[in-house]
Amino acid sequence: MRVAIGSDHAGFELKEKLKSDLARWGHEAVDVGTHGTEAVDYPDFAEAVAAAVNDGRGERGILLCGSGVGASVTANKIPGIRAGLCHDAYSAHQGVEHDDMNVLVLGARIIGVEVARELAQSFLGARYTHEERHQKRLAKVLAIEKRYTTGGKP
């Protein structure tokens, strides 16, 4: 699987470790930056990961910042992106299985490398179930997104 991966400066070191892991696990990492520990702004890299997922350069995305909160908020502003901030394996796979989550967001100052690896593997190994109850709920999410991206309000 092609995985778009990006981070701000706070997530850079963990991003680099996960990039190596992705290759070992048989995935192709599409690194959208940052490329060092100099202070940068997380919205730039959240948008870059989201854009890579939307345009097909990545089938899914992994995004890191200090807490994960800002990157998650930003990524979810991009139509078509369903980003989830996860700090446990259940949420990482359930977000895909039930909600068709396509971007995993991690707080690099919150979790360590081993937990990050576990979450990335859970996220990448999961598949959307297409169960009727999940499809119904996802359709509602997409309808909300459409209302706000076409200029209308509820």
N, C-alpha and C positions, 0 to 999 in steps of 0.2 A: 504494500500500500504506500502511496506517496503521502507524506505527512508534512504539511507546512508547519514550521516551528519558528517561534520568535519570542523575544523577551526584551525588557528594558535592562538597564545596567544591574539592577538587583537580582534579576533572574539569569544573567548571562552565564555564570559558572554552571548552574544546574542545567541550563539549555545545552551547553556543550557536552555535558555528561550524557544527557538524554539523546542527543544527536548520535553519539557513538553507539549507544544502546540500540537505537532504531536500526542502524546498519547491521548490528549483530543479530537482531531479531528478524531480519529479512525485509525491512522497510526502507524506503528511500526518503531521506530528510531533505526538505526544501527549506533552507535557512533564509529567512527574510530579515535577519538582524535582531538585535544589535550585534556588533562584532567586537565588543570590548567592554570594559568596566567603567568607562567615562560616563558621567551622568547624561541621560537622555530622557525623553518623555514617553511614557508608556502608551499614550494614545496612538502614536505613530506606528508602533509595532503591533498593537492590537488591530489596527486597520490593515496593516500589511498581511497579517495572518488571515484575517477575514477575507480580504480581497483574493488571496491565493486559493482559499477554499472555494469562494464563489466562482472564480474563473477557471477552476479545474486544475490548477498547478498542484494542489493538494486535495486528496480525497477527504481528509480530515485535518484538523489543526490542533497544535499544542501551543499554548501561550503562557508565558510566565512573567510575573512582576513580583514585587516584594510581598504584598498580601494576596494578590490575585483579584482583589475587589475592583480596582480601577480598570484593569485590563478586561475584566468580565463585563463591566458596565459599558465600556467602549465597544467591545466586539459585538454586543447585543444591539447596538444602534445600527448595525449594518444589516439591511434586509437579506434574508436567507440564512443568517447565522443564528445558531442556537448554541450559545456558549454556556458552559456550566463550570462554576468554581467548585472543585471537589478536593476534599482532604481525606476521603476514605474510599476504599475499593468498591463498596456497594454502590455509592453514588456515581462513580466513574462508569460502571457498566450499566446500571439501571437508567442513567441519563440517556444512553444510546438506545437501550432496549425499549424504553417506554416513550421517550421524548424526542428521539431521533437527533440527539445532541451531536453536533459536528465539530465543536471546538472544546477541548479540555483546557481549563484554566487552572493553574497551580500557583500557590503562594510560596515563592522560593524562600522567604524568611519564616515560613510557618512549618513547612515539612522538610524532611531530610531527603537525601538522594534515594535511599532504599524505598521509602514510601512513594516518592515520585515515580520510581520505576514500576512499582506495583500498580499504581494508578494508571500510568501510561499503558501498561499491558492489559489491564482490565478494560480500559477505554477502547484500545485498538482491537481487542479480541471480541468485543460485543457487536451485535447486529440488531438493528431495529426489528421488532417482532411482527409488525404489521397487524397485530391483534386489533379487532374491531374497536374495543374500548380505547386503545391508544390512538388509533387512526381518527376516531371521533374527536378526541381531545386535541390532537395535533392540528386537525382541520380548524378548530376554533382558534388556536394560536396563530395559524397562518392567516385566518380571516381578520384577526385583530391587526396583524402586521400590514395586511393589504389596505385596511381602512386608513391607517396612518401614513402609508407610503404613497397613496394615491391622492393625498391632499384633503381627504374627508376626515371628519371626526365623528365619533359615535353619537 
